[in-house]
Amino acid sequence: MTAQNLPESAPVPMPYADEPDELTDQPRRFYRLRAPHVDKASVPVTVRVTPDADLYLAVGAGRRRMYLTPNEAWALWRCLSEAVASTGEPPEWIRVHVKPTTR
């Protein structure tokens, strides 16, 4: 069954990423999402993408940070996606499109 033949009620897969905007003055892009927390406020997760540089990952308010090469980020994505998928269905709050910002 092709995408054109899917019923209107079928979920539409979101694109993996937005195309980079070559015309921007700020080439860095930030992808952010807040994860709910049971006992306190939500936890921010941010990934910074800078052309020709390692990706920068921050989880929490500055508590856990690391730089990743693109290959390391892909490997992390693959391992993490498989591991998290094994825990069950994704929660509703995760079903959003994360739009990049320049700051």
C-alpha angles and dihedrals in degrees: 000000000000128000090256091058097050118114116252090249092060114109114252116227114238120231116259093236144349117257112261115259105234093189098062122110090218110059093183115099126197124204114196137180131164118224117210116244125206100219104028145011121315120284118241119226116193133178119190119203118196120177112254093007138094119272115257119219123193124180118186126358096321095308102113118032136157143162119234131190112230089255092051090048091052091049091048091048092052096046094041094047092052093045095048092044088057090062094066141264118349116255120251094247090065094058095091134109110246108219117203120240130198095228 
